[in-house]
């Protein structure tokens, strides 16, 4: 009875159930059923009436704002069921979530405004833009975070009325479970790339988990005086895959919720900085080494969306410069594929790393003299949502490997599920802002956290990644069109 209660009475487990629900519905694509295509999907826009649309063309006839309302309703129903079993105050949760959802989605729409988000040359041409910040739709996360911070710090009374539904860890854990399916499909695609790209992807695991993580952890402990509780999520957030890794690590070592939340907010902010800076450095200095540039983006930029976006930008920038300067027309997509492959290999091992850290913390860090670690202790500490992530990843990977003719259906299904994942991410960042108080952040040491991030990222992570990318991809170029 207690085990049953634990499986339905924690946010960790409810992240698994909600993520698996979305995943199972997405599998309808294998039978020709589009069960999730009605979900609202943001678009890059200059005309507000065209800022959103149903994800699937199968629902093209559905009114966009009706699709948005259905999306809100679906989120509200399933989360309220979870909230009731988590023994939250249902009336306050429904009110709070309703406000949070609509403010969050307004931020998502704002972040997709063309002059903010457009980065591909095709989009810039389509909207006839004279300029663009090229931040992609990821900027919606920053806007959501800032909106939450504004309400939390300048409208504390209003913020308190929303606290029952401000559940950043629940939302992000659910998003990570859903993410597994998309990573599974990408992993299959990565297996079709050149052997050198695959080998480089494996090396990314060694770099991120064994070199970067250790360096950041030691630096945070020795130079900046952080405790292990702070240093471990910070090391994962900076060196592995940002938000997902920080949350998984925090769960594995049982860190206070504020710690992975603070690390996550820094990750997104610095990912935007990297997105604005690194692609143009790559164009200036690596246009003769295009796959070096792609691998560098995958290893240096610390969120999935920003890493893939930076790969897309670099693909466009370097192809244009190579054609203009060298009169060489590379086949498009290889730089982007290289960046994506590296990031996918790093993502795959998030769950494995969380499990390793759970064992280390149980058996070494927090083990009392003479005490033996019980397997049950590791199970209790292990973040359960990682099970959901591993399941969705493994199931989708196996389906695609066994039935390669179904990869198209897998991409369609995981694509619709990924829209839910993106919205859970946005809800996460608004909620992070909503539960964050600047005074408390400063007391907890966010200034020191940012200092660690700056020193680590610009001091060695970017440059080690560039050096190893050069070692493996120097002289490797995409196919040349016309040859």
Buried (B, 14 or more C-beta within 10 A) or exposed (E): EEEEEEBEBBBBBBBBBBBBBBBEBBBBBBEEEBBBBBBBBBBBBBEEEEBBBBBBEEBEEBEBEEBBEBBBEBBBEBBBBBBEBBEBEEEBBBBBBBBBBEBBBBBBBBBBBBBBBBBBEEBBEEBEEEEBBBBBBBBBBBBBBBBBBEBBBEEEEEBEEBBBBBBBBBBBBBBBBBBBBBBBBBBBBBBEBBEBBBEBBEBBBEBBBEBBBEBBBEBBBEEBEBEBBBBBBBBBBBBBBBBBBBBBBBBBBBBEBBBBBBBBBBBBBBBBBBBBBBBEBBBEEBBBBBBBBBBBBBBBBBBBBBBBBBBBBBBBBBBEBBBEEEEBBBBBBBBBBBBBBBBBBBBBBBBEBBBEBBBBBBBEEBBEEEEEBEEEBBEEBBBBBBBBBBBBBEBBBEBBEEEEEBBEBBBBBBBBBBBBBBBBBBBBBBBBBBBBBEEEBEEBBBEBBBBBBEBBBBEBBBEBBBEBBBEBBEEBBBEEEEE
